[in-house]
Amino acid sequence: MSDATPTGAPTDAPTYEEAREELVEVVRTLEAGGTTLEESLALWERGEALAKVCQAWLDGARTRLDEAIGAEDAD
């Protein structure tokens, strides 16, 4: 796998798979309940940040695919 990060993402951003897996754990924890309001808010904020990382990776992949298809069509 490439060490590339999505456009606009910090260089220390997790990979798509890492972000997705952590997001799944955040959702499980929130769904299980038993956390304080403050903990729930912190988890929600982390989940939002992870969702943005995942979206940036997906947007980057779409851009790369579009460029590859465009280059193929130009040939």
Biopython code that builds the backbone (N, CA, C, O; Angstrom):
import numpy as np
from Bio.PDB.StructureBuilder import StructureBuilder

atoms = [
    (1, "MET", "N", (0.832, -1.184, 0.000)),
    (1, "MET", "CA", (0.000, 0.000, 0.000)),
    (1, "MET", "C", (0.868, 1.235, 0.000)),
    (1, "MET", "O", (1.970, 1.217, 0.548)),
    (2, "SER", "N", (0.402, 2.284, -0.591)),
    (2, "SER", "CA", (1.144, 3.523, -0.703)),
    (2, "SER", "C", (1.116, 4.298, 0.601)),
    (2, "SER", "O", (0.172, 4.177, 1.381)),
    (3, "ASP", "N", (2.166, 5.105, 0.841)),
    (3, "ASP", "CA", (2.217, 5.963, 2.008)),
    (3, "ASP", "C", (1.541, 7.294, 1.735)),
    (3, "ASP", "O", (1.588, 8.188, 2.580)),
    (4, "ALA", "N", (0.918, 7.448, 0.586)),
    (4, "ALA", "CA", (0.274, 8.710, 0.228)),
    (4, "ALA", "C", (-0.884, 8.991, 1.164)),
    (4, "ALA", "O", (-1.543, 8.076, 1.658)),
    (5, "THR", "N", (-1.118, 10.269, 1.400)),
    (5, "THR", "CA", (-2.268, 10.670, 2.192)),
    (5, "THR", "C", (-3.215, 11.423, 1.282)),
    (5, "THR", "O", (-2.793, 11.956, 0.256)),
    (6, "PRO", "N", (-4.484, 11.476, 1.638)),
    (6, "PRO", "CA", (-5.429, 12.187, 0.787)),
    (6, "PRO", "C", (-5.099, 13.667, 0.720)),
    (6, "PRO", "O", (-4.523, 14.228, 1.652)),
    (7, "THR", "N", (-5.460, 14.286, -0.368)),
    (7, "THR", "CA", (-5.223, 15.705, -0.549)),
    (7, "THR", "C", (-5.832, 16.491, 0.593)),
    (7, "THR", "O", (-7.002, 16.311, 0.931)),
    (8, "GLY", "N", (-5.031, 17.367, 1.189)),
    (8, "GLY", "CA", (-5.519, 18.214, 2.258)),
    (8, "GLY", "C", (-5.472, 17.576, 3.630)),
    (8, "GLY", "O", (-5.775, 18.241, 4.621)),
    (9, "ALA", "N", (-5.098, 16.300, 3.722)),
    (9, "ALA", "CA", (-5.036, 15.641, 5.025)),
    (9, "ALA", "C", (-3.653, 15.832, 5.626)),
    (9, "ALA", "O", (-2.668, 15.929, 4.894)),
    (10, "PRO", "N", (-3.568, 15.888, 6.950)),
    (10, "PRO", "CA", (-2.255, 15.987, 7.585)),
    (10, "PRO", "C", (-1.425, 14.762, 7.245)),
    (10, "PRO", "O", (-1.971, 13.679, 7.033)),
    (11, "THR", "N", (-0.121, 14.925, 7.194)),
    (11, "THR", "CA", (0.737, 13.799, 6.834)),
    (11, "THR", "C", (0.701, 12.704, 7.882)),
    (11, "THR", "O", (1.055, 11.563, 7.585)),
    (12, "ASP", "N", (0.278, 13.022, 9.112)),
    (12, "ASP", "CA", (0.183, 12.006, 10.152)),
    (12, "ASP", "C", (-1.224, 11.407, 10.243)),
    (12, "ASP", "O", (-1.548, 10.717, 11.209)),
    (13, "ALA", "N", (-2.056, 11.674, 9.233)),
    (13, "ALA", "CA", (-3.415, 11.134, 9.210)),
    (13, "ALA", "C", (-3.348, 9.611, 9.117)),
    (13, "ALA", "O", (-2.464, 9.065, 8.456)),
    (14, "PRO", "N", (-4.283, 8.925, 9.780)),
    (14, "PRO", "CA", (-4.298, 7.461, 9.674)),
    (14, "PRO", "C", (-4.685, 7.027, 8.268)),
    (14, "PRO", "O", (-5.240, 7.806, 7.492)),
    (15, "THR", "N", (-4.385, 5.782, 7.956)),
    (15, "THR", "CA", (-4.831, 5.234, 6.685)),
    (15, "THR", "C", (-6.351, 5.128, 6.711)),
    (15, "THR", "O", (-6.971, 5.250, 7.767)),
    (16, "TYR", "N", (-6.935, 4.907, 5.566)),
    (16, "TYR", "CA", (-8.387, 4.738, 5.494)),
    (16, "TYR", "C", (-8.826, 3.591, 6.401)),
    (16, "TYR", "O", (-9.784, 3.721, 7.162)),
    (17, "GLU", "N", (-8.121, 2.475, 6.314)),
    (17, "GLU", "CA", (-8.496, 1.295, 7.088)),
    (17, "GLU", "C", (-8.384, 1.551, 8.590)),
    (17, "GLU", "O", (-9.250, 1.129, 9.357)),
    (18, "GLU", "N", (-7.323, 2.242, 9.012)),
    (18, "GLU", "CA", (-7.158, 2.563, 10.434)),
    (18, "GLU", "C", (-8.277, 3.477, 10.924)),
    (18, "GLU", "O", (-8.851, 3.258, 11.990)),
    (19, "ALA", "N", (-8.576, 4.493, 10.138)),
    (19, "ALA", "CA", (-9.627, 5.438, 10.517)),
    (19, "ALA", "C", (-10.986, 4.750, 10.567)),
    (19, "ALA", "O", (-11.771, 4.981, 11.487)),
    (20, "ARG", "N", (-11.259, 3.916, 9.589)),
    (20, "ARG", "CA", (-12.540, 3.203, 9.552)),
    (20, "ARG", "C", (-12.681, 2.273, 10.751)),
    (20, "ARG", "O", (-13.741, 2.224, 11.376)),
    (21, "GLU", "N", (-11.630, 1.542, 11.074)),
    (21, "GLU", "CA", (-11.679, 0.610, 12.202)),
    (21, "GLU", "C", (-11.883, 1.357, 13.521)),
    (21, "GLU", "O", (-12.673, 0.929, 14.363)),
    (22, "GLU", "N", (-11.175, 2.464, 13.701)),
    (22, "GLU", "CA", (-11.365, 3.246, 14.923)),
    (22, "GLU", "C", (-12.772, 3.827, 14.979)),
    (22, "GLU", "O", (-13.380, 3.888, 16.048)),
    (23, "LEU", "N", (-13.285, 4.251, 13.838)),
    (23, "LEU", "CA", (-14.645, 4.787, 13.783)),
    (23, "LEU", "C", (-15.661, 3.717, 14.188)),
    (23, "LEU", "O", (-16.612, 4.011, 14.912)),
    (24, "VAL", "N", (-15.468, 2.498, 13.734)),
    (24, "VAL", "CA", (-16.344, 1.386, 14.116)),
    (24, "VAL", "C", (-16.317, 1.206, 15.632)),
    (24, "VAL", "O", (-17.361, 1.001, 16.251)),
    (25, "GLU", "N", (-15.138, 1.281, 16.225)),
    (25, "GLU", "CA", (-15.031, 1.131, 17.682)),
    (25, "GLU", "C", (-15.713, 2.281, 18.420)),
    (25, "GLU", "O", (-16.353, 2.068, 19.449)),
    (26, "VAL", "N", (-15.578, 3.482, 17.901)),
    (26, "VAL", "CA", (-16.241, 4.637, 18.508)),
    (26, "VAL", "C", (-17.757, 4.432, 18.491)),
    (26, "VAL", "O", (-18.429, 4.667, 19.495)),
    (27, "VAL", "N", (-18.287, 3.998, 17.357)),
    (27, "VAL", "CA", (-19.728, 3.776, 17.230)),
    (27, "VAL", "C", (-20.181, 2.672, 18.188)),
    (27, "VAL", "O", (-21.211, 2.807, 18.848)),
    (28, "ARG", "N", (-19.422, 1.592, 18.264)),
    (28, "ARG", "CA", (-19.774, 0.502, 19.189)),
    (28, "ARG", "C", (-19.831, 1.009, 20.624)),
    (28, "ARG", "O", (-20.758, 0.686, 21.367)),
    (29, "THR", "N", (-18.845, 1.797, 21.005)),
    (29, "THR", "CA", (-18.793, 2.327, 22.364)),
    (29, "THR", "C", (-19.987, 3.228, 22.641)),
    (29, "THR", "O", (-20.607, 3.139, 23.701)),
    (30, "LEU", "N", (-20.308, 4.095, 21.687)),
    (30, "LEU", "CA", (-21.459, 4.981, 21.869)),
    (30, "LEU", "C", (-22.763, 4.193, 21.940)),
    (30, "LEU", "O", (-23.632, 4.499, 22.757)),
    (31, "GLU", "N", (-22.900, 3.190, 21.094)),
    (31, "GLU", "CA", (-24.121, 2.388, 21.087)),
    (31, "GLU", "C", (-24.271, 1.560, 22.356)),
    (31, "GLU", "O", (-25.390, 1.303, 22.801)),
    (32, "ALA", "N", (-23.162, 1.144, 22.937)),
    (32, "ALA", "CA", (-23.206, 0.328, 24.150)),
    (32, "ALA", "C", (-23.671, 1.138, 25.357)),
    (32, "ALA", "O", (-24.200, 0.591, 26.325)),
    (33, "GLY", "N", (-23.462, 2.449, 25.280)),
    (33, "GLY", "CA", (-23.863, 3.302, 26.399)),
    (33, "GLY", "C", (-22.911, 3.151, 27.565)),
    (33, "GLY", "O", (-21.826, 2.583, 27.443)),
    (34, "GLY", "N", (-23.345, 3.675, 28.700)),
    (34, "GLY", "CA", (-22.534, 3.548, 29.897)),
    (34, "GLY", "C", (-21.415, 4.571, 30.003)),
    (34, "GLY", "O", (-20.585, 4.489, 30.908)),
    (35, "THR", "N", (-21.383, 5.526, 29.096)),
    (35, "THR", "CA", (-20.362, 6.568, 29.175)),
    (35, "THR", "C", (-21.011, 7.845, 29.711)),
    (35, "THR", "O", (-22.219, 8.057, 29.601)),
    (36, "THR", "N", (-20.173, 8.666, 30.282)),
    (36, "THR", "CA", (-20.680, 9.950, 30.774)),
    (36, "THR", "C", (-20.977, 10.849, 29.582)),
    (36, "THR", "O", (-20.572, 10.571, 28.453)),
    (37, "LEU", "N", (-21.685, 11.920, 29.855)),
    (37, "LEU", "CA", (-21.980, 12.884, 28.791)),
    (37, "LEU", "C", (-20.695, 13.421, 28.193)),
    (37, "LEU", "O", (-20.575, 13.527, 26.972)),
    (38, "GLU", "N", (-19.739, 13.760, 29.033)),
    (38, "GLU", "CA", (-18.461, 14.295, 28.546)),
    (38, "GLU", "C", (-17.724, 13.270, 27.680)),
    (38, "GLU", "O", (-17.175, 13.618, 26.635)),
    (39, "GLU", "N", (-17.714, 12.011, 28.113)),
    (39, "GLU", "CA", (-17.070, 10.952, 27.326)),
    (39, "GLU", "C", (-17.800, 10.761, 25.998)),
    (39, "GLU", "O", (-17.167, 10.590, 24.956)),
    (40, "SER", "N", (-19.121, 10.790, 26.037)),
    (40, "SER", "CA", (-19.911, 10.631, 24.815)),
    (40, "SER", "C", (-19.627, 11.760, 23.826)),
    (40, "SER", "O", (-19.482, 11.521, 22.627)),
    (41, "LEU", "N", (-19.549, 12.978, 24.332)),
    (41, "LEU", "CA", (-19.239, 14.112, 23.450)),
    (41, "LEU", "C", (-17.848, 13.973, 22.839)),
    (41, "LEU", "O", (-17.658, 14.242, 21.653)),
    (42, "ALA", "N", (-16.886, 13.556, 23.643)),
    (42, "ALA", "CA", (-15.519, 13.369, 23.134)),
    (42, "ALA", "C", (-15.499, 12.276, 22.067)),
    (42, "ALA", "O", (-14.834, 12.416, 21.041)),
    (43, "LEU", "N", (-16.231, 11.188, 22.312)),
    (43, "LEU", "CA", (-16.300, 10.109, 21.322)),
    (43, "LEU", "C", (-16.975, 10.588, 20.046)),
    (43, "LEU", "O", (-16.530, 10.256, 18.948)),
    (44, "TRP", "N", (-18.040, 11.362, 20.179)),
    (44, "TRP", "CA", (-18.747, 11.893, 19.013)),
    (44, "TRP", "C", (-17.802, 12.760, 18.177)),
    (44, "TRP", "O", (-17.739, 12.636, 16.954)),
    (45, "GLU", "N", (-17.069, 13.640, 18.865)),
    (45, "GLU", "CA", (-16.135, 14.523, 18.154)),
    (45, "GLU", "C", (-15.051, 13.715, 17.456)),
    (45, "GLU", "O", (-14.669, 14.034, 16.329)),
    (46, "ARG", "N", (-14.548, 12.667, 18.117)),
    (46, "ARG", "CA", (-13.528, 11.820, 17.492)),
    (46, "ARG", "C", (-14.128, 11.111, 16.277)),
    (46, "ARG", "O", (-13.484, 11.005, 15.234)),
    (47, "GLY", "N", (-15.349, 10.634, 16.417)),
    (47, "GLY", "CA", (-16.013, 9.976, 15.296)),
    (47, "GLY", "C", (-16.187, 10.901, 14.108)),
    (47, "GLY", "O", (-15.980, 10.493, 12.965)),
    (48, "GLU", "N", (-16.563, 12.143, 14.367)),
    (48, "GLU", "CA", (-16.702, 13.127, 13.285)),
    (48, "GLU", "C", (-15.362, 13.349, 12.583)),
    (48, "GLU", "O", (-15.303, 13.418, 11.355)),
    (49, "ALA", "N", (-14.294, 13.460, 13.363)),
    (49, "ALA", "CA", (-12.963, 13.658, 12.777)),
    (49, "ALA", "C", (-12.552, 12.446, 11.940)),
    (49, "ALA", "O", (-11.998, 12.598, 10.851)),
    (50, "LEU", "N", (-12.820, 11.259, 12.446)),
    (50, "LEU", "CA", (-12.480, 10.040, 11.702)),
    (50, "LEU", "C", (-13.302, 9.923, 10.424)),
    (50, "LEU", "O", (-12.785, 9.494, 9.393)),
    (51, "ALA", "N", (-14.569, 10.300, 10.483)),
    (51, "ALA", "CA", (-15.413, 10.272, 9.290)),
    (51, "ALA", "C", (-14.860, 11.212, 8.223)),
    (51, "ALA", "O", (-14.891, 10.887, 7.036)),
    (52, "LYS", "N", (-14.356, 12.371, 8.635)),
    (52, "LYS", "CA", (-13.760, 13.312, 7.685)),
    (52, "LYS", "C", (-12.496, 12.732, 7.049)),
    (52, "LYS", "O", (-12.256, 12.917, 5.856)),
    (53, "VAL", "N", (-11.692, 12.031, 7.847)),
    (53, "VAL", "CA", (-10.492, 11.380, 7.306)),
    (53, "VAL", "C", (-10.894, 10.339, 6.267)),
    (53, "VAL", "O", (-10.318, 10.284, 5.181)),
    (54, "CYS", "N", (-11.884, 9.513, 6.603)),
    (54, "CYS", "CA", (-12.351, 8.489, 5.657)),
    (54, "CYS", "C", (-12.868, 9.136, 4.374)),
    (54, "CYS", "O", (-12.566, 8.669, 3.276)),
    (55, "GLN", "N", (-13.646, 10.206, 4.511)),
    (55, "GLN", "CA", (-14.183, 10.878, 3.336)),
    (55, "GLN", "C", (-13.071, 11.463, 2.477)),
    (55, "GLN", "O", (-13.144, 11.416, 1.249)),
    (56, "ALA", "N", (-12.040, 12.015, 3.118)),
    (56, "ALA", "CA", (-10.909, 12.557, 2.358)),
    (56, "ALA", "C", (-10.211, 11.458, 1.560)),
    (56, "ALA", "O", (-9.831, 11.670, 0.409)),
    (57, "TRP", "N", (-10.044, 10.284, 2.172)),
    (57, "TRP", "CA", (-9.436, 9.164, 1.449)),
    (57, "TRP", "C", (-10.313, 8.748, 0.261)),
    (57, "TRP", "O", (-9.812, 8.523, -0.840)),
    (58, "LEU", "N", (-11.619, 8.649, 0.496)),
    (58, "LEU", "CA", (-12.521, 8.247, -0.587)),
    (58, "LEU", "C", (-12.547, 9.283, -1.705)),
    (58, "LEU", "O", (-12.560, 8.926, -2.883)),
    (59, "ASP", "N", (-12.556, 10.563, -1.342)),
    (59, "ASP", "CA", (-12.522, 11.621, -2.354)),
    (59, "ASP", "C", (-11.227, 11.553, -3.159)),
    (59, "ASP", "O", (-11.232, 11.729, -4.378)),
    (60, "GLY", "N", (-10.119, 11.297, -2.464)),
    (60, "GLY", "CA", (-8.830, 11.172, -3.154)),
    (60, "GLY", "C", (-8.810, 9.990, -4.107)),
    (60, "GLY", "O", (-8.269, 10.073, -5.210)),
    (61, "ALA", "N", (-9.406, 8.884, -3.668)),
    (61, "ALA", "CA", (-9.463, 7.703, -4.532)),
    (61, "ALA", "C", (-10.310, 7.991, -5.763)),
    (61, "ALA", "O", (-9.963, 7.579, -6.870)),
    (62, "ARG", "N", (-11.429, 8.703, -5.573)),
    (62, "ARG", "CA", (-12.295, 9.048, -6.706)),
    (62, "ARG", "C", (-11.551, 9.937, -7.693)),
    (62, "ARG", "O", (-11.654, 9.748, -8.905)),
    (63, "THR", "N", (-10.806, 10.901, -7.177)),
    (63, "THR", "CA", (-10.038, 11.798, -8.045)),
    (63, "THR", "C", (-9.009, 11.015, -8.849)),
    (63, "THR", "O", (-8.846, 11.234, -10.049)),
    (64, "ARG", "N", (-8.312, 10.095, -8.169)),
    (64, "ARG", "CA", (-7.308, 9.289, -8.874)),
    (64, "ARG", "C", (-7.947, 8.419, -9.949)),
    (64, "ARG", "O", (-7.398, 8.276, -11.041)),
    (65, "LEU", "N", (-9.101, 7.840, -9.647)),
    (65, "LEU", "CA", (-9.804, 7.032, -10.643)),
    (65, "LEU", "C", (-10.236, 7.874, -11.834)),
    (65, "LEU", "O", (-10.068, 7.476, -12.987)),
    (66, "ASP", "N", (-10.798, 9.049, -11.538)),
    (66, "ASP", "CA", (-11.230, 9.941, -12.622)),
    (66, "ASP", "C", (-10.048, 10.341, -13.500)),
    (66, "ASP", "O", (-10.166, 10.387, -14.724)),
    (67, "GLU", "N", (-8.910, 10.629, -12.873)),
    (67, "GLU", "CA", (-7.714, 10.998, -13.639)),
    (67, "GLU", "C", (-7.231, 9.831, -14.483)),
    (67, "GLU", "O", (-6.847, 10.014, -15.638)),
    (68, "ALA", "N", (-7.250, 8.628, -13.910)),
    (68, "ALA", "CA", (-6.806, 7.448, -14.652)),
    (68, "ALA", "C", (-7.731, 7.174, -15.832)),
    (68, "ALA", "O", (-7.268, 6.848, -16.926)),
    (69, "ILE", "N", (-9.015, 7.304, -15.614)),
    (69, "ILE", "CA", (-9.980, 7.087, -16.696)),
    (69, "ILE", "C", (-9.814, 8.160, -17.765)),
    (69, "ILE", "O", (-9.882, 7.870, -18.959)),
    (70, "GLY", "N", (-9.596, 9.399, -17.333)),
    (70, "GLY", "CA", (-9.387, 10.493, -18.282)),
    (70, "GLY", "C", (-8.125, 10.288, -19.103)),
    (70, "GLY", "O", (-8.115, 10.554, -20.304)),
    (71, "ALA", "N", (-7.062, 9.816, -18.464)),
    (71, "ALA", "CA", (-5.803, 9.578, -19.172)),
    (71, "ALA", "C", (-5.978, 8.423, -20.164)),
    (71, "ALA", "O", (-5.428, 8.445, -21.265)),
    (72, "GLU", "N", (-6.754, 7.418, -19.751)),
    (72, "GLU", "CA", (-7.000, 6.274, -20.635)),
    (72, "GLU", "C", (-7.823, 6.697, -21.842)),
    (72, "GLU", "O", (-7.567, 6.255, -22.962)),
    (73, "ASP", "N", (-8.814, 7.555, -21.613)),
    (73, "ASP", "CA", (-9.647, 8.033, -22.706)),
    (73, "ASP", "C", (-8.858, 8.908, -23.669)),
    (73, "ASP", "O", (-9.145, 8.935, -24.866)),
    (74, "ALA", "N", (-7.852, 9.631, -23.145)),
    (74, "ALA", "CA", (-7.060, 10.528, -23.981)),
    (74, "ALA", "C", (-6.124, 9.737, -24.917)),
    (74, "ALA", "O", (-5.691, 10.245, -25.951)),
    (75, "ASP", "N", (-5.824, 8.485, -24.531)),
    (75, "ASP", "CA", (-4.924, 7.684, -25.358)),
    (75, "ASP", "C", (-5.629, 7.123, -26.513)),
    (75, "ASP", "O", (-5.025, 6.419, -27.322)),
]
sb = StructureBuilder()
sb.init_structure("model")
sb.init_model(0)
sb.init_chain("A")
sb.init_seg("    ")
for serial, (resi, resn, name, xyz) in enumerate(atoms, 1):
    if name == "N":
        sb.init_residue(resn, " ", resi, " ")
    sb.init_atom(name, np.array(xyz, "f"), 0.0, 1.0, " ", f" {name:<3s}", serial, name[0])
structure = sb.get_structure()
